C-alpha cells in the first residue's frame, strides 16, 4: 500500500505542476496503471475530473483522456 500512496502523491504533484496528466504522462513518471490509481484517489477524496482530448499523429486522429484536479470551492 505504501507504493500506491507514493504513486498517488506523484500523480497529484504532476497535476499541480503541469495542470493535467494523461496515460502517456503517467508512464513517463513510472506509473503503469493510471486508471487504477485514479480510482483509488477518487475513493480517498481527490476531486479528479477527466476530459477527452483529440490528438493527431502521422497515422491519423485519436482520442485520449487528460485528468485534472478540480478546484475546491
Backbone torsions as a table, in degrees:
resi	resn	phi	psi	omega
1	UNK	NA	-31.7	-179.7
2	UNK	-60.4	-38.9	179.4
3	UNK	-63.7	-41.7	178.7
4	UNK	-63.0	-42.0	179.3
5	UNK	-64.3	-38.1	175.8
6	UNK	-63.5	-38.7	178.2
7	UNK	-67.1	-38.1	176.6
8	UNK	-58.9	-44.2	179.8
9	UNK	-64.0	-41.1	178.9
10	UNK	-63.5	-41.7	178.8
11	UNK	-63.7	-49.3	-179.2
12	UNK	-60.8	-42.7	179.2
13	UNK	-65.3	-40.9	178.5
14	UNK	-60.8	-45.0	179.8
15	UNK	-63.7	-41.9	179.1
16	UNK	-62.6	-38.5	-178.7
17	UNK	-76.9	-39.1	-171.9
18	UNK	-110.3	-7.9	178.3
19	UNK	92.4	-27.2	179.6
20	UNK	-165.3	171.6	178.2
21	UNK	-141.1	144.2	175.1
22	UNK	-119.2	173.8	177.8
23	UNK	-58.7	-42.0	179.2
24	UNK	-62.3	-45.4	178.4
25	UNK	-58.4	-43.1	-178.6
26	UNK	-61.8	-42.7	178.3
27	UNK	-60.9	-38.2	-179.3
28	UNK	-64.8	-25.4	178.7
29	UNK	-104.8	15.9	172.0
30	UNK	87.0	18.1	178.5
31	UNK	-108.5	111.2	-173.2
32	UNK	-89.7	-22.7	-178.2
33	UNK	-123.0	71.6	-177.0
34	UNK	-59.3	-43.4	-177.1
35	UNK	-60.7	-38.4	178.3
36	UNK	-66.2	-43.8	179.9
37	UNK	-65.8	-38.1	179.1
38	UNK	-66.3	-39.3	176.8
39	UNK	-61.1	-44.1	178.2
40	UNK	-63.5	-41.9	-179.1
41	UNK	-64.6	-39.5	177.1
42	UNK	-61.6	-41.6	178.3
43	UNK	-64.2	-29.3	178.2
44	UNK	-82.6	-4.9	175.7
45	UNK	103.8	5.2	176.5
46	UNK	-67.8	132.0	-179.4
47	UNK	-85.2	77.5	-176.3
48	UNK	-92.2	145.6	177.7
49	UNK	-136.8	134.5	178.4
50	UNK	-105.9	139.2	179.2
51	UNK	-131.4	132.2	177.5
52	UNK	-75.2	138.6	179.7
53	UNK	-127.2	140.1	175.4
54	UNK	-93.0	131.9	177.9
55	UNK	-121.6	167.2	179.4
56	UNK	-143.8	138.3	174.3
57	UNK	-140.9	-169.7	-176.6
58	UNK	-66.0	-14.3	-179.7
59	UNK	-96.2	-8.8	-179.7
60	UNK	132.6	-152.4	-178.4
61	UNK	-103.2	158.2	178.7
62	UNK	-154.9	164.9	178.2
63	UNK	-121.5	145.5	174.9
64	UNK	-149.1	165.7	-178.3
65	UNK	-105.6	139.2	172.7
66	UNK	-114.9	139.1	-177.0
67	UNK	-113.0	138.8	179.2
68	UNK	-128.1	161.9	170.7
69	UNK	-95.1	121.9	179.0
70	UNK	-71.4	145.4	176.8
71	UNK	-70.5	136.9	177.6
72	UNK	-88.6	138.6	-176.9
73	UNK	-75.1	NA	NA
